[in-house]
Amino acid sequence: MPQTKILKQRVEERTAERDRVWQLTNDLMATARLDGYRIQVNPA
């Protein structure tokens, strides 16, 4: 089971890094569905 704990930790670290970039970047970033409907837009 140690591999599961390691994997979980890596996922949490990468998710936290992605969230920091999302909040701190000056670039406009967004997620959208294939039909173009925007789901999320960052604060930029």
C-alpha positions as CSV (number, residue, x, y, z in Angstrom):
1,M,0.0,0.0,0.0
2,P,2.9,2.5,0.3
3,Q,2.6,3.1,-3.5
4,T,-1.0,4.2,-3.0
5,K,0.1,6.8,-0.4
6,I,2.9,8.0,-2.6
7,L,0.6,8.4,-5.6
8,K,-2.0,10.2,-3.5
9,Q,0.7,12.6,-2.2
10,R,1.9,13.3,-5.8
11,V,-1.6,14.0,-7.0
12,E,-2.2,16.4,-4.1
13,E,1.1,18.3,-4.8
14,R,0.4,18.6,-8.5
15,T,-3.2,19.7,-7.9
16,A,-2.0,22.4,-5.4
17,E,0.6,23.6,-8.0
18,R,-2.0,23.8,-10.7
19,D,-4.3,25.7,-8.4
20,R,-1.5,28.2,-7.6
21,V,-0.8,28.8,-11.2
22,W,-4.5,29.2,-12.0
23,Q,-4.8,31.9,-9.3
24,L,-1.5,33.8,-9.8
25,T,-1.1,34.0,-13.5
26,N,-1.7,37.2,-15.4
27,D,-2.7,35.2,-18.5
28,L,-6.4,34.6,-19.1
29,M,-7.1,30.8,-18.7
30,A,-10.4,29.0,-19.0
31,T,-11.8,25.6,-19.2
32,A,-14.7,24.9,-21.6
33,R,-16.8,22.0,-22.9
34,L,-16.4,20.9,-26.5
35,D,-19.4,23.0,-27.5
36,G,-17.6,26.2,-26.3
37,Y,-19.5,26.7,-23.1
38,R,-17.1,28.1,-20.5
39,I,-17.0,26.2,-17.2
40,Q,-14.3,28.2,-15.4
41,V,-12.3,31.3,-16.0
42,N,-9.4,32.4,-13.8
43,P,-9.3,35.8,-12.0
44,A,-7.0,37.4,-14.6
